[in-house]
Amino acid sequence: MASKKEIVNDIRSQCGNLITTKAAGKYLGLCPKATREFLEDVPRYEVGRKRCYMAIDLANKLCISET
């Protein structure tokens, strides 16, 4: 199992530090509905009309869901 730091670095290398919902779904390999459901409790930021997530917050969610 990868550490949280490795996951954050992987997300940042593939998507950047601020990730849109669409990019998060592509990274996770989920359909749009499943992506929205998975990211419900992750802190989000509204940038224009887009919902964005920080790489560290997404990594935290992934580490919690693995245990």
C-alpha positions as semicolon CSV with decimal commas, in nm:
position;residue;x (nm);y (nm);z (nm)
1;M;0,000;0,000;0,000
2;A;0,129;0,343;-0,094
3;S;0,181;0,609;0,170
4;K;-0,024;0,928;0,171
5;K;0,280;1,125;0,056
6;E;0,327;0,895;-0,244
7;I;-0,041;0,927;-0,332
8;V;-0,025;1,308;-0,312
9;N;0,284;1,314;-0,534
10;D;0,115;1,086;-0,787
11;I;-0,200;1,301;-0,794
12;R;0,006;1,619;-0,832
13;S;0,216;1,472;-1,112
14;Q;-0,091;1,356;-1,307
15;C;-0,347;1,628;-1,229
16;G;-0,179;1,918;-1,049
17;N;-0,248;2,045;-0,698
18;L;-0,597;2,183;-0,762
19;I;-0,814;1,917;-0,925
20;T;-1,150;1,955;-1,094
21;T;-1,425;1,699;-1,039
22;K;-1,377;1,570;-1,394
23;A;-0,999;1,527;-1,347
24;A;-1,056;1,353;-1,013
25;G;-1,300;1,113;-1,176
26;K;-1,055;1,038;-1,454
27;Y;-0,776;0,979;-1,200
28;L;-0,998;0,751;-0,991
29;G;-1,150;0,574;-1,290
30;L;-1,506;0,653;-1,186
31;C;-1,813;0,767;-1,376
32;P;-1,935;1,122;-1,304
33;K;-2,210;1,014;-1,062
34;A;-1,979;0,786;-0,863
35;T;-1,715;1,060;-0,855
36;R;-1,961;1,312;-0,707
37;E;-2,073;1,059;-0,446
38;F;-1,714;0,968;-0,353
39;L;-1,613;1,334;-0,318
40;E;-1,919;1,444;-0,116
41;D;-1,732;1,480;0,213
42;V;-1,405;1,613;0,068
43;P;-1,354;1,990;0,115
44;R;-1,411;2,167;-0,215
45;Y;-1,342;2,508;-0,359
46;E;-1,553;2,688;-0,614
47;V;-1,336;2,832;-0,892
48;G;-1,567;3,003;-1,134
49;R;-1,828;2,740;-1,214
50;K;-1,599;2,447;-1,137
51;R;-1,571;2,245;-0,817
52;C;-1,207;2,186;-0,733
53;Y;-1,032;1,977;-0,472
54;M;-0,683;1,994;-0,326
55;A;-0,456;1,696;-0,392
56;I;-0,390;1,646;-0,019
57;D;-0,765;1,632;0,057
58;L;-0,820;1,372;-0,214
59;A;-0,526;1,168;-0,081
60;N;-0,671;1,187;0,271
61;K;-1,002;1,048;0,142
62;L;-0,822;0,769;-0,044
63;C;-0,620;0,671;0,264
64;I;-0,932;0,665;0,482
65;S;-1,128;0,456;0,232
66;E;-0,848;0,196;0,206
67;T;-0,853;0,112;0,575
